[in-house]
Amino acid sequence: MLQVLDRTRDRVSKNAPQSWTVGKQKVVLGDCETLLAGIPAGSVDVVVTSPPYNIGVTYRSYDDRKPRQAYLQWLGRIAVEISRVLKHDGSLFLNVGSTNSDPWVAMDVANVFREHFTMQNNFTWVKSISIGNDSVGHFKPISGKRFLNHNHESVFHFTKSGCVELDRLAIGVPFKDKTNIARWGHERDKRCGGNVWFIPYRTVRSKSQKFGHPAGFPVELPERCIRLHGRQNPVVLDPFLGAGSTLAAAQKLGCDGIGIEIDPVYAQTSVDRLRSA
Ligand SMILES: C[S@@+](CC[C@H](N)C(=O)[O-])C[C@H]1O[C@@H](n2cnc3c(N)ncnc32)[C@H](O)[C@@H]1O
């Protein structure tokens, strides 16, 4: 699988994308809109990705403030390519967040992907939460009096049929009431953990601890998606790799992974991260 983009390189050797292989992970530097074409149809089991949200994040090179229609049309073209490379029983986990002042963007993006996929699950990723008087996770300071802290993002689970079998218990949780195990004939002390995922960021004191990237997700997020999809030795793809969290998860789980990133510094960061794991 790791050779797939090399085959494209052989065909267009003058414009060969720069790439690095670290064990079973391949990081490719370049524009996913064109590079996805080098991946064979129906060859990927799980895509876990988080495209730019078009909310003005300060990336090193990518401009995150495009006219809305151009942004959505661009993602539409990438959705077509993701659908092409995904197996018939593959899963796409699409993480998109929004802001208080632009609450529709995640849903607009979901609507674009809806033209090519069925939404099988809709997960809410809770990044920080208050329960009673206690708080867990990081609360970004907000100014103004209109809004509350925005603590969650969406992870849309898209499949081609809407009927892809998952391994719910791979990310399950122990029963609270252990009598339920025998009472309901469960084979083990695991039940479905539901579709709200509390995955806080680790507390960090410097940007380097966030791998110098302004919008990474915790490795636990792609790890949970890959485990939920539940296949043996899946091929994992992230066309918007950023600082490499999806490949870090694929590496941890022993899967083959391919990541595409347009910014050379972020691509190199991903490679360094994989090498130092
Ligand atoms: C939301 S971030 C992904 C963060 C990643 N999930 C992580 O944990 O580090 C989106 C990334 O997409 C990259 N990007 C933007 N346009 C791209 C394109 N056409 N092809 C590949 N990567 C692109 C940006 O440079 C940015 O690093």
Ligand as a Chemical Component Dictionary entry (heavy atoms), coordinates in Angstrom:
data_LIG
# 
_chem_comp.id                   LIG 
_chem_comp.type                 NON-POLYMER 
_chem_comp.pdbx_formal_charge   0 
_chem_comp.three_letter_code    LIG 
# 
loop_
_chem_comp_atom.comp_id 
_chem_comp_atom.atom_id 
_chem_comp_atom.alt_atom_id 
_chem_comp_atom.type_symbol 
_chem_comp_atom.charge 
_chem_comp_atom.model_Cartn_x 
_chem_comp_atom.model_Cartn_y 
_chem_comp_atom.model_Cartn_z 
_chem_comp_atom.pdbx_ordinal 
LIG C1  C1  C 0  -7.170 21.013 10.810 1  
LIG S1  S1  S 1  -5.547 20.789 10.258 2  
LIG C2  C2  C 0  -5.259 19.068 10.509 3  
LIG C3  C3  C 0  -4.648 18.804 11.851 4  
LIG C4  C4  C 0  -4.359 17.330 12.108 5  
LIG N1  N1  N 0  -5.602 16.591 12.291 6  
LIG C5  C5  C 0  -3.461 17.165 13.345 7  
LIG O1  O1  O 0  -3.894 16.546 14.334 8  
LIG O2  O2  O -1 -2.347 17.673 13.335 9  
LIG C6  C6  C 0  -5.672 20.898 8.502  10 
LIG C7  C7  C 0  -4.359 20.753 7.760  11 
LIG O3  O3  O 0  -4.634 20.663 6.356  12 
LIG C8  C8  C 0  -3.520 21.212 5.671  13 
LIG N2  N2  N 0  -3.942 21.464 4.262  14 
LIG C9  C9  C 0  -4.645 22.515 3.787  15 
LIG N3  N3  N 0  -4.873 22.366 2.473  16 
LIG C10 C10 C 0  -4.326 21.171 2.099  17 
LIG C11 C11 C 0  -4.263 20.449 0.878  18 
LIG N4  N4  N 0  -4.805 20.928 -0.250 19 
LIG N5  N5  N 0  -3.636 19.263 0.871  20 
LIG C12 C12 C 0  -3.068 18.763 2.015  21 
LIG N6  N6  N 0  -3.101 19.414 3.202  22 
LIG C13 C13 C 0  -3.735 20.600 3.260  23 
LIG C14 C14 C 0  -3.152 22.433 6.484  24 
LIG O4  O4  O 0  -1.817 22.863 6.250  25 
LIG C15 C15 C 0  -3.380 21.898 7.920  26 
LIG O5  O5  O 0  -2.171 21.423 8.471  27 
# 
loop_
_chem_comp_bond.comp_id 
_chem_comp_bond.atom_id_1 
_chem_comp_bond.atom_id_2 
_chem_comp_bond.value_order 
_chem_comp_bond.pdbx_ordinal 
LIG C1  S1  SING 1  
LIG S1  C2  SING 2  
LIG S1  C6  SING 3  
LIG C2  C3  SING 4  
LIG C3  C4  SING 5  
LIG C4  N1  SING 6  
LIG C4  C5  SING 7  
LIG C5  O1  DOUB 8  
LIG C5  O2  SING 9  
LIG C6  C7  SING 10 
LIG C7  O3  SING 11 
LIG C7  C15 SING 12 
LIG O3  C8  SING 13 
LIG C8  N2  SING 14 
LIG C8  C14 SING 15 
LIG N2  C9  SING 16 
LIG N2  C13 SING 17 
LIG C9  N3  DOUB 18 
LIG N3  C10 SING 19 
LIG C10 C11 SING 20 
LIG C10 C13 DOUB 21 
LIG C11 N4  SING 22 
LIG C11 N5  DOUB 23 
LIG N5  C12 SING 24 
LIG C12 N6  DOUB 25 
LIG N6  C13 SING 26 
LIG C14 O4  SING 27 
LIG C14 C15 SING 28 
LIG C15 O5  SING 29 
# 
